[in-house]
Amino acid sequence: MAMFAAILCISAYISIPLPLPGAPHITMLNFVILLIALLFSSGESFLIILVWLVLGILGLPVFIGGGAGIGYLMTPYGGYTLVFPLIGLLLPVLRGKTYHRFRYTIAAVAGALLIDLIGMFWLMAASHYSLETGFLTGFLPFLPLDLLKSVIAAQIVPAFRRIMK
């Protein structure tokens, strides 16, 4: 679990900038969050993500682009980060206990969509955007890569489980 918390810290630094003014980068953070939630129980996933979140709140530069502190979470894009513990709780319940490729893939896609939707609504509220602007700046640009990351995360779970044994 500690190793995955460390991987989560590193994943925020692996990023692709979006060509939108003020937009965050697309990172491997969502991929690692989904992978954690697909590998561990709800309690374990929540704890791993909470450790990472608390490290960031306390000032360690573990958020996207080396961001840190409670102020980072209050930015228009902070909603994407704040939803991660919820994904850690919900996704293990959605995926079930036994690995089934299709169910895990659907659960991972649902998790990615939930992150992007809640993040978009946070962005809309914080920036006073209309639904159209929120969708075009806070959802649509993230969708293709987030869906790809969620599908890949679901497919590699068996390999990770073998390694973890």
C-alpha positions as CSV (number, residue, x, y, z in Angstrom):
1,M,0.0,0.0,0.0
2,A,2.9,2.4,0.8
3,M,4.4,1.6,-2.6
4,F,1.2,2.6,-4.3
5,A,1.0,5.8,-2.3
6,A,4.5,6.6,-3.6
7,I,3.6,5.7,-7.1
8,L,0.6,8.0,-6.8
9,C,2.9,10.8,-5.8
10,I,5.1,10.3,-8.8
11,S,2.1,9.9,-11.2
12,A,1.2,13.6,-10.9
13,Y,4.5,14.5,-12.5
14,I,3.9,12.4,-15.7
15,S,1.8,14.8,-17.7
16,I,0.7,16.1,-21.1
17,P,-0.2,19.9,-21.2
18,L,-3.5,20.8,-22.7
19,P,-3.6,23.6,-25.2
20,L,-6.2,25.5,-23.2
21,P,-5.3,28.7,-21.3
22,G,-5.2,27.9,-17.5
23,A,-6.0,24.2,-18.0
24,P,-4.1,21.6,-16.0
25,H,-2.2,18.8,-17.6
26,I,-3.5,15.3,-18.4
27,T,-1.5,13.2,-16.0
28,M,-1.1,9.5,-15.1
29,L,-2.8,10.4,-11.8
30,N,-6.3,9.1,-12.9
31,F,-4.7,5.9,-14.2
32,V,-3.0,5.2,-10.9
33,I,-6.2,6.1,-8.9
34,L,-8.2,3.7,-11.0
35,L,-5.6,1.0,-10.8
36,I,-5.4,1.3,-7.0
37,A,-9.2,1.1,-6.8
38,L,-9.2,-2.0,-9.1
39,L,-6.5,-3.8,-7.0
40,F,-7.4,-3.0,-3.4
41,S,-10.5,-3.1,-1.2
42,S,-12.5,0.0,-0.6
43,G,-10.8,0.6,2.8
44,E,-7.3,0.0,1.5
45,S,-7.9,2.2,-1.7
46,F,-9.4,5.0,0.4
47,L,-6.4,4.9,2.8
48,I,-3.8,4.9,0.0
49,I,-5.5,7.9,-1.7
50,L,-6.0,9.6,1.7
51,V,-2.3,9.3,2.6
52,W,-1.4,10.9,-0.8
53,L,-4.0,13.7,-0.3
54,V,-2.9,14.5,3.3
55,L,0.7,14.6,2.1
56,G,-0.3,17.2,-0.5
57,I,-2.4,19.2,2.0
58,L,0.5,19.3,4.4
59,G,2.6,20.9,1.7
60,L,4.5,18.1,0.0
61,P,4.5,18.7,-3.8
62,V,2.5,15.6,-4.8
63,F,-0.3,17.2,-6.8
64,I,-0.2,18.0,-10.5
65,G,2.8,20.1,-11.5
66,G,4.3,19.9,-8.0
67,G,1.3,21.6,-6.5
68,A,0.7,21.4,-2.7
69,G,-1.4,22.8,0.1
70,I,-5.1,23.3,0.7
71,G,-5.1,26.2,-1.7
72,Y,-4.4,23.9,-4.5
73,L,-7.6,22.0,-3.8
74,M,-9.6,25.2,-3.8
75,T,-8.7,26.1,-7.4
76,P,-11.2,25.6,-10.2
77,Y,-9.5,22.3,-11.1
78,G,-9.3,21.1,-7.4
79,G,-12.6,19.1,-7.8
80,Y,-10.8,16.5,-9.9
81,T,-8.4,15.9,-7.0
82,L,-11.0,16.0,-4.3
83,V,-13.1,13.2,-5.9
84,F,-10.3,10.7,-5.8
85,P,-11.0,9.3,-2.3
86,L,-14.7,8.8,-3.3
87,I,-13.4,6.7,-6.3
88,G,-11.3,4.7,-3.9
89,L,-14.4,3.8,-1.9
90,L,-16.9,3.3,-4.8
91,L,-14.9,1.5,-7.5
92,P,-14.0,-1.6,-5.5
93,V,-17.7,-2.1,-4.8
94,L,-18.7,-1.6,-8.4
95,R,-16.0,-4.0,-9.7
96,G,-16.9,-6.9,-7.4
97,K,-14.5,-9.3,-5.6
98,T,-13.6,-11.6,-8.5
99,Y,-11.8,-10.3,-11.6
100,H,-14.0,-10.2,-14.7
101,R,-12.5,-8.3,-17.5
102,F,-15.7,-6.7,-18.7
103,R,-17.0,-5.7,-15.3
104,Y,-13.7,-4.3,-14.3
105,T,-13.5,-2.3,-17.5
106,I,-17.0,-0.9,-17.1
107,A,-16.2,0.0,-13.5
108,A,-13.0,1.7,-14.5
109,V,-14.8,3.7,-17.2
110,A,-17.5,4.7,-14.8
111,G,-14.8,5.8,-12.3
112,A,-13.1,7.9,-15.0
113,L,-16.4,9.5,-16.0
114,L,-17.3,10.3,-12.4
115,I,-13.9,12.0,-11.9
116,D,-14.4,14.1,-15.0
117,L,-18.0,14.9,-14.3
118,I,-17.5,16.0,-10.7
119,G,-14.4,17.9,-11.7
120,M,-16.3,19.6,-14.4
121,F,-19.1,20.7,-12.1
122,W,-16.5,22.0,-9.5
123,L,-14.8,23.9,-12.4
124,M,-18.2,25.3,-13.5
125,A,-19.0,26.5,-10.0
126,A,-15.6,27.9,-9.2
127,S,-15.3,29.7,-12.5
128,H,-18.9,30.6,-13.1
129,Y,-19.0,28.7,-16.4
130,S,-22.1,27.7,-18.2
131,L,-22.8,24.0,-18.7
132,E,-21.5,24.3,-22.3
133,T,-18.3,26.0,-21.3
134,G,-17.7,23.6,-18.5
135,F,-18.3,20.6,-20.8
136,L,-15.9,22.0,-23.5
137,T,-13.1,22.9,-21.0
138,G,-13.6,20.6,-18.1
139,F,-14.9,17.4,-19.5
140,L,-14.4,16.9,-23.3
141,P,-10.6,17.5,-23.4
142,F,-10.0,14.9,-20.8
143,L,-12.4,12.2,-22.1
144,P,-10.4,10.4,-24.8
145,L,-7.2,9.8,-22.7
146,D,-9.1,9.1,-19.5
147,L,-11.2,6.5,-21.2
148,L,-8.1,4.9,-22.7
149,K,-6.4,4.9,-19.3
150,S,-9.4,3.3,-17.6
151,V,-9.6,0.5,-20.2
152,I,-5.8,-0.2,-19.9
153,A,-6.0,-0.1,-16.0
154,A,-8.7,-2.7,-16.1
155,Q,-6.8,-5.0,-18.4
156,I,-3.5,-5.1,-16.4
157,V,-5.1,-5.9,-13.0
158,P,-4.4,-9.7,-13.3
159,A,-0.7,-9.0,-14.0
160,F,-0.4,-6.7,-11.0
161,R,-2.2,-9.3,-8.8
162,R,0.3,-11.9,-9.8
163,I,3.2,-9.6,-9.0
164,M,1.6,-8.6,-5.7
165,K,1.3,-12.2,-4.5
